[in-house]
Amino acid sequence: MSKGGAVQADVSFEGGVKRGENQLLARLSTSPAEAQAVLESVLALMPHHNHQAPPPTISGVDEGYRVEELNLFMTGRWLVELEIALDDRADRVSFPVDVP
């Protein structure tokens, strides 16, 4: 659930999470359902080490959004943040990712 409570994100990593380049699929659903959510950017942060991954490539697909070249270059816990435009306001979905 997003910080603002209006967006639910279903995220799946293709081939599982790994160190290095990752690809994922993000499906966004909104409440109310007629609201329009757009994935604006993806940030990957490793707060413990003060690292940030380079911006990945985002493309719209039938299922939602494909995020490619998400470079989780170090093992450990990352925080992935989906920056979302929801009609006329910004929202964010954050989730931890453990890289083996």
N, C-alpha and C positions, 0 to 999 in steps of 0.2 A: 504494500500500500504506500502511496506517495505521502510526502510530508503534509501536503494540503488535504489529503484524504479523498481526492476525487479520481485518482488513477491507480489502477492495479496493473502491475507488470509481471508477465510470465516470461522468464528468461531461461534459455537453455544453451549451454555451451556445446558446439558441435565437436564430437570426439572427446569430450571431457576437458577439464581444465589442465593446462600444462604450462611449464615454464617456457616463455617465448611467445610467439605469435598465436593468438587465439581468435576464433570466430564464434559469434553467438547470434541467436535469434531472439528478438525482444517483441513480444506481443503486448499491446497496450489496450486496456479496456477502461471505460470511464463510467462514472456515476454522476449525473444522469447519463444514460447510454447515448443520447444525441450529442453530447459534448464532443468536440474534436481535439484529440491529443496528437501532438507531433513531437517525435524525438529529435531534439535540436542538437545535442552533443552528448558524448560519453567521456567521463573522466575516470581514470584509474589512479588511485593514490595509495601509497604505502606510508601511512602516517608515522609508524614507528621509526622509519629510516628517512623520512622527509623526501621520498621519491615520488615522481609523477611520470606515468607512461606518456609517450607521444600520443597526440590525438589519433584515434582510429578513423577508418572510413565507414560511413553510414549510408546505406541505400534502402529505399522503400521497396518492399516485396509484398506479394499477395497476403502472406501470413503476418506481416508486421514490418519489422526493420531488421536488416542484416547488418551486423557490426563486424567488420573485418580488420585485420592488422592491429588487434588489441594486444599490445606487447607487454605482457606481464613478465618482465625480464629478470625477476628475482624470486626465489622461493620464499614462502611466508604468507602472511595475511595482507591482502589488498582490500581496499574499499572502492567499489565501483559505483559511480553516481550517474544516473540517467537524468539529463536535464530535459525537461518536457515543457513545451508550450501548450497550454490548455485554454483554448478560445482566446481570451484577452489577458491571461495571467500566466506566470511561470510556476512550475512545480518541479519536484525532484523525487526520484526513487533511489535509495541507497541500499546496498547489500554487500556483505563481506564475501570475499572469495579466497580460499586457501589454495595456494599453489604448491604442489609437492616438490 
